[in-house]
Amino acid sequence: MAKNNHGKVVQMLSPENYIRKKARTLPINQCLVNEDWEEHKMAQVLVARRHTTGNMTLCFYLVDLMCLGVKDTYFQFNIPFSDYLELVDDANTQMPRVEISYELAHNIVHAGLEFAEEYGFKPHKDFTSVTRFMLEEDTEDIELIEIECGLNGQPAYMRGPYDDDAKATKIIAQLERTAGPGNYSVLDKFEDGFDDDDDDEFDDDDDDEFFDQEEWDNEGLQEILKTKSPGLQFKIQLLGVDSPPVWRQVIVPSHYTFKFFHDIIQDVFGWENDHLYCFSPKGWGSSPQIMEIDEDNLGKGKTLESSETPLSDIFKKKGQNFIYTYDFGDNWDHQIVLEEILQEEISRPSCIDGKGQCPPEDCGGASGYENLKAILNNPASAEHEDMKGWLGLDDDETWDPGEFNLREVQEMLADFYSLDKETNEA
């Protein structure tokens, strides 16, 4: 009987996995950076590698050399060379670029990373999971080039066009904690990211661009901190996640809006605030929905604007339940239970207990997280190393689903919600 000959089955790699596993085997074709990066300390770095077919894979890195490091990053995979040339021409039209050596591109990115790390700022999640693998490993084989970071040796925060008040408050509070009072600056103007056509310039000689933290007025937060109201004690548990369960116990002033409640939930769980959210009685589709209203959800059932709806409008009785849904793709549902309506009037939120580490973003929801944990607990799994790389874990690091540092969360909330220590009378 003739033996059947089966062809070898080749598993096609996703673009992300190709970059993780093979990008470094491709030769560097070109590296570019905006020509004013040294002056403004905001570098838009492009690293392009060439396939044997002539196609290109390239990564962009928006590197804030002032303090935040790799703020944004994305890649284009295996595109025709003609498309690559068109992309570069378009980029040069928006902001002139100059060609640089790979060594300089490497040093710009890693200098930003290291400076940001000193002050507790992590790189964009896509850098950790994918685009760092477009760069060579940061070893002594790469020529060291000194890159000046910060402003006069100190970190400086330059608010970006997409940094809302809550994000800006967190960044400044972190600098207050990690750099120390008076050891950092805040810049009044911003440089834009990759895609904005309005390339605003700023004048380093203009003293009005710099101001102290005490003079920086986040009006929304400052006003809400000047008011006191009865505290609402909640237990918030992530549904569908066990071994261990993930929950937080928080106290929030009843005059806070649902938008602030959303920010607090993001903070105490450790989510990254990269997706849409909704509060509702029984989950998505039940009314009222409380969310940020836009033209896509306007008029769908009873929808309330989260920034205009105080908690006291909804939470009126001990034992009341509500659902907070985050990320309509992964669909992370959190059950909110009102445990107590406290007599004491307060102006700031607090976290009093909790358990379990927040799942990583974009891991596929509760079922995807359970699968991820199983893979990480099984070093023999074919996906084990890929998943560790996706999480940004080094060889000697592990993912601990039970990790939760209550004191760290408490200190973070205390910093975030006490911005103006001089004038806040709460």
N, C-alpha and C positions, 0 to 999 in steps of 0.2 A: 504494500500500500504506500502510495507516495506521501511523503511528509508535507504537510501544509506549510508554506512559507508566508509568514505574516510580516508585512512591512513594519518598520519601527514607528511607533507612535511618538510624535514630537509634540510636547505640550507648549503651546504658544504663551509667551509671557505677556502679561499686561504691560502697558507703557511704564507704570510705576515700578513693577518688579524688574523690568528690563533695566531701568535706570539704576535701581538698587544693586543689581547683580553684574551688569555688563558695561555701564556707561564709562567706567574708568579704563576700559580696554579700547575705547574709541579715541583716536588722536584729537588733540585740541585743534580746532580750525581757526578760531578768532575769539578775542576777548575785547569788550568795549566798556566804556564808562562815560557818563556825562562829563563834559570838559570842565565844569565848575565845581566838581565834587569836593576838592580840597578847600575851596572858599566857603561853601555852604555846609560841608560835612554831611551831605545827604547824597549817597552814591547809588546810582542805578547801574548795576554791574550785569553784563551779559557774558555768559560763558557758552560757547558753541563747540560741539564736537561733530565730527564728520563720519558717517557710515561708509562702508566699502562701496555702497551703491551710489554715493554722492549726496544722499539725503542728509539732513541735519537734525540733530537733537540739541536743544538749547535751553538754558535756564536763566531766568532773570532773578536778581536779588536786589531788593530795596533795602539799603543798609543805612541806618541812622547812626552816624558816628558820634552823635551828641550823647546818647545814653541808651537808646532802645534796641540797638543791634539790628538783626534781620527782621524788619517790620512786615515785609511781604515777600512772597516768592511764588513763581509759577514756571511751568515748563511747556515747551512745544516739542512733540516727539515725532521724529522720523519724517520731517516735512521736506518736500522737494527744495532743491537749492534755489530755484527761482522764487519760491515763496519766502525763503529765508532772506534773500536780497531785498524783496519788497518790504518785508517786515522791518529790516534794518533801515531802509530808506524812510519809512513812515516814522520810525522812532527818531531818526535824525531831524525830521521836519519839526517834530514836537519839541525836541531838546537836543542840541548838537552833542554828538558822541565822538570820542577819540579812541583809537585802537591802543591797547596796552598789552603788556606781557601777561602770560598766565600767572606768573609769580606775583605781580602787583594785584591782579584781580583776587587771587587767593588771600593775600595779606589784607586787603581791604575788608573782605567778608569776615575773616577770622579775627581781625582787630576789633570790628564792631561787635562780634559775638562775645569776645573775652571782656571787653569794656562793659557791655550790658550785663554780663554774668556777675561782675563785681557788685552790682546794685540790685541783683535778684530778678533781672528781666530775662525771660526765655525767648528764644527765636520763634518765629512763626511755625505753626505745627507742621506745615508742608515742608519746611526745611528739615525738621527733625525726621520726618517719615520718608521723604523722597529726595529733595533737591540737593541735600548735602552730599549725596553720592555722585553728583556730577563733578564735584571737586575732588582733587586728590586728598588722600589722608594727610592730616596736618602733622607731618613729621619733620625731622631735621633735614630731610632731603630737599625740602622746599626752602629756597632762599628767604631769609627773614628780612623784611623791609619795614622800617618804622613808619607807622601810620598815626598821626596825631588825632586823638579822640577827646571829646568833651570841649569845654570852653575854659581856657586858662587852667587846664588840668582837672576841672571839676565837671560832673555831669550837668547837662542842660536839657530840659524838656521843651521840645518845639511841637506845639499842638498841631496835629494833622487835620485835614479837612473832614475826616470821618470819625474823629475822636469826639464823642458826645460828652456831656458834662460828667456823667458817671465814670467813664473811662479816664478822663482827664483827672478827676478827683483821685482815682485809684493810683494813677502813676505818680502824682505829686505826693500822695501819702506814703507810697513806697520809697520815694527819694528821701522824704523826711525821716523815714525809719532807717534806711540803709546808708545814706550819705550823711545824714545828720542836719539839724537846723543850720541854715546859713552856708551849707557846703554844696549847694546846687543853685542853678538858675532856671527860670521859666521864661521862654521866649514868646512874645505876644503874637508873632506872625508865624505862618507855616509854609513849608514847601509841600507840594503835592506828590502823589504817588505816580505809578506808571502811566495811567491812562488819562490824566487830565490835561487838556490843551492849554489851560491858563497857567503859564509858567511864571508865577509871581517872583519877582526879585526882592531881596531885602538888603538894607544898608547896615553893615556892621557898625557904622559910626553913629547910628541913631540910638541914643540912650533910652528913648521911650519904648524900645522893643523889649527891654528887660525890666522885670519887676519882681519883688519879693513875694513869697507865698502869702504873707499876711495881707498883701494888697490885691491878691487874686480873688475875685468874687464870683463863686458859683452861686448865682442868685437862687436857683431852685433849691439847692441843698441848704443854703444858708437860711432861707425862709422857713423851710420845713423843720430845721433844727431849733428855731426860735420858738416853736410851738410845742406844748406838752399835751398829752392825751392819755387815757387809760391804756395800759399795755395789753396786747393780745398774745397769749402763749399758745404756740402751735407746735404740733409734731408733724413733720413732713417726711414721708417715706417714699422711696423710689419703688414703684411697683414692678413685679416680675423679676426682681433681683434678690437672690438668697445666697447663703454660704459665703460671706455673711450678708445680712440685710444692710441696706444703706439708708440711713435716716438722720435727720437733724431736728433738734428741739430749739426753737427760737422764740424770742419775745420782740414784738414789733409794735410801735405806737399806732393806735387805731386811726390817727389822722393821715398816716402815710398812704400814698396812692398805690394801686396795684402795680404801676410801673416801678416804683421803688421796691415793692415787695418782690417783683421779678428780679431786680438787681441783687437783693439780699439773698434770695434763693441761689442765684448763680454764684455768689461769693461763698456762701457757707458750704455748698456742695462741691465747688471747684469746677463748675462748668466754664466754658470759654466765651459764652454769649455771642456765638457765631450764627445762631439760627433763630427762627421765629418762635413765638410762644403764645399760649392762650390759657386763661383761667376759665373754668366752667363747672357747673354742679356735678356732672356725671361723665365728663370727658368730652372730646371733640364732637360737636354737633348738638350738644345740649345748650339750653339758654338759661341765663344770659351768658354770652361769650364776652370775656373781657380781654382785650388785646389792643395792639396798636393798629388803629383803623386806617386803611388805605382804600383805593378804588377797587381792589380785588375782593375785599371782604365786606365792603360797605353794603348794608341792606340784607345781608344773609342772616336771617333770624334776628334776635335781639342782641345787638353788638354794642358794647360799651367801650369807650376809649380808656385804656388803662392809665394814661397819665392824668385823667380827669376824674377818676373814680376812687374815692377813699375806701379803705378797708371797712370802715364803720358802716358804709352803705350796705354791705353784704353780710359781714360777720356780726351777728347780734345775739347768738345763743350758744352756750357751752355745749360741746359735742357736735357742732355743725361740721359737715364734711364738704370738701371742694376738691377739684382736680386741677393741677397745674401740668400742662403738656408743653414740653420743650422739644424742638426739632421735629417738624411734621414728616420727616423722612424716617428717622430712627424711632420717633414716637415715644419719647421718654415720658411716661405718666408718673406724676407724684401725687400721692394722696395727702391732702392737708386736713388735719383735724384740729379744731379749736378746742384746746384743753381747758383754758381758763380765761376769763376776762378779769384782769387784775384791777384792783382799786387804785394802785399807785399810778400817777401820771408820769410819763417819761417822754423824752424827745429823741432818744437814740435806740437803735436795735441792738440785740445781743444774742449770742448763741450760748445755750447753757448745757447742751449735751449733744451727743451724736455717735454714730458708729458707721464704719465701712468707708472705703475709698470710692470716690466718684468714678464711674466707668470712663474710659477715653472717648472723646467725641468721634462720631462717624464710624463706630465699630459694628453697626448693624442692629442697634436696639438691644433689648433685654436678651433675646435669644442669641444674637451675635456676640454679646458680652460673655454669656455662659460658654459659648464655643471658644472664644478667645482665651478664657481662663483655663479651659481644658487643654488647649494647645500649649499654653505657657507652662502648665504643670507637667507636660510630657516632653522632655528633651529629645525623645526619639521621634517625635512628630516631624514630618517633612516640612511643615510650616513653622516650626518652632523658631528658627533663626530669623525668618522673614518677619514674624510677628514681633520679635524683640527689636528688630531694626525699625519696624513701623512705629513702635512706641519710643524709640530713641534710647533703648536700654543698652548699656555696655555689657561686655561678656560677664562681668562679675556682678551685674545688677539683676534684680528680680522685681516682678510686679507683685505687690502685697495688697490683695483686695480688702484686707482688714485695716489698712493704715488710715488713721484719722488723728490729727493733732488738734485737740480742742483749744489749747492755749494759743496756738498759732492763729486759729480762726478768730478767737476773741480779740487778739491784738490787732489783727487786720481790720475787723469791724470798728474797733476803737479809733484806729487811724483814719479810716475812710469817712467816718461820720463825726469827726471833730476837726474839720478843716480849719476853721477860724477860731483858734483857741482864745484870742483876745476879746472878740466881740460877742461870741456865742454865750448867751446867758442860761442856756438849758442845763 
